[in-house]
Amino acid sequence: MISTDLQQEVQLDSISYSQLSKVLSQMDSDIFMAIFYQLLNRINQQSPITKQALRQTTMNS
């Protein structure tokens, strides 16, 4: 089941996955980038990544 908030945001009474896919594919990708960066900022505020931790993560990969 898809959220009623999302249904209202994309202005549809009901949403199937195919409808959602069609609507999202027509949206500007800048919107998704903005959402992505906002999520990254929230995550970073909750558990900041230090440069040392980042280096250790990339070295262990």
Contact map, one row per residue, 1 for C-alpha under 8 A:
1110000000000000000000000000000000000000000000000000000000000
1111011000000011000000000000000000000000000000000000000000000
1111111000000000000000000000000000000000000000000000000000000
0111111100000000000000000000000000000000000000000000000000000
0011111110000000000000000000000000000000000000000000000000000
0111111111000000000000000000000000000000000000000000000000000
0111111111111110000000000000000000000000000000000000000000000
0001111111111000000000000000000000000000000000000000000000000
0000111111110000000000000000000000000000000000000000000000000
0000011111110000000000100000000000000000000000000000000000000
0000001111111000000000000000000000000000000000000000000000000
0000001111111110000000000000000000000000000000000000000000000
0000001100111110000000000000000000000000000000000000000000000
0000001000011111000000000000000000000000000000000000000000000
0100001000011111101100000000000000000000000000000000000000000
0100000000000111111100000000000000000000000000000000000000000
0000000000000011111110000000000000000000000000000000000000000
0000000000000001111111000000000000000000000000000000000000000
0000000000000011111111100000000000000000000000000000000000000
0000000000000011111111110000000000000000000000000000000000000
0000000000000000111111111000000000000000000000000000000000000
0000000000000000011111111100000000000000000000000000000000000
0000000001000000001111111110000000000000000000000000000000000
0000000000000000000111111110000000000000000000000000000000000
0000000000000000000011111110000000000000000000000000000000000
0000000000000000000001111111000000000000000000000000000000000
0000000000000000000000111111101000000000000000000000000000000
0000000000000000000000000111111100000000000000000000000000000
0000000000000000000000000011111110000000000000000000000000000
0000000000000000000000000001111111000000000000000000000000000
0000000000000000000000000011111111100000000000000000000000000
0000000000000000000000000001111111110000000000000000000000000
0000000000000000000000000000111111111000000000000000000000000
0000000000000000000000000000011111111100000000000000000000000
0000000000000000000000000000001111111110000000000000000000000
0000000000000000000000000000000111111111000000000000000000000
0000000000000000000000000000000011111111100000000000000000000
0000000000000000000000000000000001111111110000000000000000000
0000000000000000000000000000000000111111111000000000000000000
0000000000000000000000000000000000011111111100000000000000000
0000000000000000000000000000000000001111111110000000000000000
0000000000000000000000000000000000000111111111000000000000000
0000000000000000000000000000000000000011111111110000000000000
0000000000000000000000000000000000000001111111111000000000000
0000000000000000000000000000000000000000111111110000000000000
0000000000000000000000000000000000000000011111110000000000000
0000000000000000000000000000000000000000001111111000000000000
0000000000000000000000000000000000000000001111111100000000000
0000000000000000000000000000000000000000000100111110110000000
0000000000000000000000000000000000000000000000011111110000000
0000000000000000000000000000000000000000000000001111111000000
0000000000000000000000000000000000000000000000000111111100000
0000000000000000000000000000000000000000000000001111111110000
0000000000000000000000000000000000000000000000001111111111000
0000000000000000000000000000000000000000000000000011111111100
0000000000000000000000000000000000000000000000000001111111110
0000000000000000000000000000000000000000000000000000111111111
0000000000000000000000000000000000000000000000000000011111111
0000000000000000000000000000000000000000000000000000001111111
0000000000000000000000000000000000000000000000000000000111111
0000000000000000000000000000000000000000000000000000000011111
